[in-house]
């Protein structure tokens, strides 16, 4: 894996928020991944993490395109 393929956490919050941002990122051509340790733990037979927190990841190479999308999402809730 080269540096451009490295995954970066760009947002942590509710799964619903992550799904909303993920949809907006996809419209901009940015693929992303949502990770929820709590849900993963339940599926694996143990519990880890906080049930309401999910992390949204993008590739390092997509960060410049993802940042304006994230900023726009965050601005909606800061007003």
DATAPE-V998222 format. One line per field, one symbol per residue. psi: psi as a letter, one per 40 degrees, with the letter a starting at -180 (. if undefined). burial: 1 if it has 9 or more other ideal C-beta (glycine too) atoms within 8 Angstrom, else 0. Layout:
psi->???
burial->???
//
This chain:
psi->hiddehhhheihaidddddddddddddeehiihhhhdddddddeeihiahdehihhiiiddeddddddddddddddee.
burial->0000111101100000111111011101010101011101110000001000111111110110111011011000000
//
